Amino acid sequence: MAGFSLFLGFIIPVAGWISYVLYSLAVNYNKAKKTGLPLVILPIDSGNPLWMAVDTRILPYFKNLPFTKNFTRFNYRGWEIHDRYKAHQEIGDAFILVTPGKNWLQLCNAETLIDINARGREFTRPTEMLAMLNVFGPNLGTTEGTQWQRHRKITATCFNENNNEIVWSEVIRQATGMRKYWSSKSSINTIGDDVRTLSLHVMSSAGFGKSYPYQGAEEESDTQGSANIRDALKLILDNCIALVALGPKNLDKWWLPKSWKPLHEATVTFQNYMTNAYEEGKKAAADGNTHGNNLMNSLVRASQAESKEASSQGGLTEQEIYGNIFVFNFAGHDTTANTLAFGIALIATRPDVQDWIAEEINEVFGDQDPETSNYAEIFPRLKRCLAVTYETVRLFTPVAIVKTSGPEPRELKVNDSTHILPPHTMIIPSYSAMHTHPRHWGSNSLAWEPSRWIIPASASSSNPATETFLEFPKANNPFIAWSGGARVCPGRKFSQVEFVGVLVGLFKDYKVKPVQLEGESEADAIERLKLLIKEDTGFRLLLQLLHPERMFFKWEKRV
């Protein structure tokens, strides 16, 4: 009898859960069906946190079972990067993934996405999904409506050419240090860690005015802790999932493992440092000192200036300044580091591209030391280096910006058809499809080809000075790596300057190639690296190389 009771105690909750899932799926299916768009039915919401933790481990067991094609193809985070444009080519520019949790509109249509971005008050970001980023305070990424407008107006003034000068000088110095470290080794397999260090140092300098010498993964001290802002920020960004899940106030709870104590200490150090920097920024602004173009000082100045405007909505509160500084670091660190890792690995597969950008770098700099260069004069001339940046984020966009139809039905035109989206429909711009669809990018759309962004002066010309950069028409722009409309990434130019600066520091006088295995030709090593990039790409927090330590590179001086 006791065994039967235990059985009922197990089976009743399970049956109840299954019934709820089926009911929710039926409700969402009926809503989605009314749109007239193609539907793909999935048994689990890919945004379910529990499913996200196990999806790629479980799905392989279903691949050979009947009736699981859509489940194994679409029901995991990051399926788009492997599918690219194929689903949209088969199903259409727009289709809905129907799940028990939400309906997800997958969209691969430039005109429709531009329309959505232009209607920012109707198609908003799902703030309930982003609220976890209010770790240190409300910020640009977690607000909407008039509050977002206030944040946007003030933060936009911080990402300016004065700050880009800081980024340029610092990234050249850091990249040169990283190249010296790499070229001193017979081979390296630490690009994942090393580019994170570089990105961290650039953020420390541009964000707080704190500069550090470059140290490679094997040079960093074993005694590092959270005693300074760099080490505190590194610990926070390396453990940001735990931080955003629990919040800084819960990291010292007795029930957490002792191994989490350093993260708690790092958040205290970071908070104290931000408080001191904030007070210094306020004092400098009060004294009329406009020097110091790092993000913290610029944010304090802009906020205080806005507070004095009679017609304004007011400046940012102290907590909002802290919140924005955190989200600048959170959003800018991993995205840039992961993209740099992809870029360096891809460049290693293309000796011709290395020669191509080296030609431009040497023409622009000549005998000049890049560390003494003037950002405003030099950066606009490095079009080929910028093309490498664009081409890398085209194929490996770090993260998609999710939108929602909001609390009301929304009319949406896709090609020649108009559809009514139900309230609270999630909208996913299909970056991987938009950025690789042959109708926009030609028959070589899946190839990494930076030269597609460069227009030579003539068919016979190869002079970098006379080349122009490709610009798509605004009404039909399929390139959305930094989002678009009013919600365009405020750090877009910041990240471009950083990536281009890294290329200058690495490739002015050096080249890179994959280390050959025993009995392997250089061509075979390149093909092996290409395959590893393809198979090792996936999502953790963002799109990244999952195991960059499996990639070995050798740096050599150009002759």
Order of alpha helices (4+ residues) and beta strands (2+ residues): alpha-beta-alpha-alpha-alpha-alpha-beta-beta-alpha-alpha-alpha-alpha-alpha-alpha-alpha-alpha-alpha-alpha-alpha-alpha-alpha-beta-beta-beta-beta-alpha-alpha-beta-beta-alpha-beta-alpha-beta-beta-beta
